[in-house]
């Protein structure tokens, strides 16, 4: 196994569980909320601030990221003089690049964009049918049934805004990923198998 797998996901589609099972299957690290912890350690910024800003849109530094002029201090850390929300995004950007140096699974946080030049990147998007997503959310969160669909839509909108603002790519558009999977059709185990089959085929083609 030499690939880095990134997973974009609709809320309630089981993307996190699929990513976790893939990491377990291959015996490689899994980063979802743990990415926030790693970013906090490397940047020196309080982890609670990463949680509060997680996958939420802030002012774009896209141009600076592309041309490599974003402000890094002489100690290798993000310049403390730039706005906090900028520092948080940049810290995650740097952390993802470092994590991508070895095989791993990363969920969300524009990881597919950050690692787009990585020769061993496999980018995945997990979608699902609303009925199944509502069922999954109702089993995991204490939310009134009449409010679940609205909660799903708002969460997906927030993720889409964040992704599209920083990457200028369309969140969830099939052409922006190696593979798009509907977990409502084939289930969690089916999604894991489908993705692992794709990994095997792609890695064999590269050898």
N, C-alpha and C positions, 0 to 999 in steps of 0.2 A: 504494500500500500504506500503510494507516494503522493497521493492527491490531497489538496486542501478543499474541503466541501463547504460552501456557503449556502445558507438556507434563508430565503425570504419566505414570508408566510402570512396568510390571512389569519386574523384572530379567530381562534376556535378550530382551525384546520388540523391541529396536531403537529404543527411544524417543529415545535420544541421537542416533543416526544420522539418524533422521527429522527431528528438530529442526534438526540441522546442515544438512541438505539444504534444508529450508524457508528457513532464514536465507540460504543461498547463492542460492536461487532468487529471493528478494526483495531481496537485497543489503542485508540488515540485520544488526545485531549478534546474536551467538549466545552465550548465557550458560549454562554448566553449571558446571564447575570454575572457570571464569573469574569466576563470581559470588563465589566465596570470596576471590579475589584483590582484587576490587573492594571487598568488604566490609572486608577487612583494611586497605586503603588509606584508606577513609573513616572507619574507627573507630579506627585506630591500634593495633589488636590484632594480634598475631603471626598470620600466615597459617596457620602450622602448627596453631594451636589451632582454626581453622575447619575444617581438614581432619579433625582428630581428633573433632570434634563434629558432622561433617556428617550431616544428616538422622538424628540420634539424639535420642531423646526426653529432655527435661530438665523441670524443674519449670515448670508452665504460668504464663504471664503473660497468658493470654487476656483476662481482664477488663480489665487495664490497657491492652492493645493496643486493645480495642474503644472504651474511653472516652477514650483518648488521654492517659492520665496517666502513662505510663511515663517513667522519669527520664532526661531529657536535660540535660546540663550547659549552662552559659552559653556555652560555646564551640561548641555544636551537636553535641558528641560524647556518647556514652553515659556516664552517671555511673559512674566507676570503682569506686565503693563497693558496687555491687550485685554478686551472684555472677557468676563468669566465664561460666557456661553461659547465664545470662540475658543478659549483654552480647552474647554471640555471636549468639543468636537475634534480639535486637533490632537488632543491626547489620545482619544479613541482611534483616530486615524493612524497615529504612530504605533500604537499598541497592536492594531490589526496587522500592520505591515510586519512587525516583528514576529507575531504569532504565526503568520503565514510562511515563515521560513522553514517550518516543519509541518508534517501532516497533522491536520486537526479538523474539527467541525466548528464553524462559527455561525451563529444565528443572528440575523438582522444586522443593524448598525451600518448599512451600506457596504458590508464587507465584500460583496461581489464587485462593487465599483473600485474599492480601494485596491483589490488584488487582481484587477482585470488584466494586467500584463503578466500575471503569474502563469507559467507554462503548464503547471499541474492543477490549475483551478478548475473545479466543477461547480458551477452555480445552479442552484435548484430553487424553484418557487413552488410552494405548497398552497393549493387552493382547496375549496370544499363547497358543498351545497349548503345553503343557509339552514335548512332543517337540521342537518347533522351538526353544523357548527353551534346552533342554539342548544342542541342536546348536550354537546360536550361542555359548553360554558355553564349550563345549568347544573351540571354534575360537579363543577370545580369552584364555582363562585356563588356567593349568597346574594343573588340578584332577583328581583321580581320578574316573573316570566314575561310580563308585558313590556319589560324594559330591556330584555336581553338583545333583541335584534338591533335596537337603537345603539346599545353599548358596543356591539360588534362593528356596526357601521362607523361610529365615531372613532373607535380604535384604529380601524383600517384607514380612515381618512387621515388621522394623525401620522400613521406610519408612511402613507403615500406622500403626504406633504413633505415630510422630513426627507424621504428618499429622493423625491423628484427635485427638491430645492437644491440639494447638495450634488446630485449626479447629473441632472438634466436628462435623465432617462425616465421612461414610464414604468412606474412600480407595477409589477404583475404582468407586464406585457411579455408574451412567450418568447419573442425574438430577442429579448434582453437576457435570457437565461439558457443554459445548456439543456435543461429539461424542466418541464412543468408537470406537476402531478396533482390529480384530484383525489385526495385521500378519502373522500366520501364514497367514491366508486370502488376503490381497491383496498381500503382499510389501511391501518398503520403498518401492519406486517407486510402487506402488499406493496406499500410505498417504499419501505425499507428494502425489500427485495428488488423492486424495479430500479431504484437508485444504485444499489450495489451492483446489479447487472450492468448498468450503464458505466459505472466506475471501472469494472473489469474490462469492458469492451474498449473504453477510451484509453486505459493504460496499456492494453495489449496493442492498440493501434499506434501508440507512441514508441513502443519498443522496436 
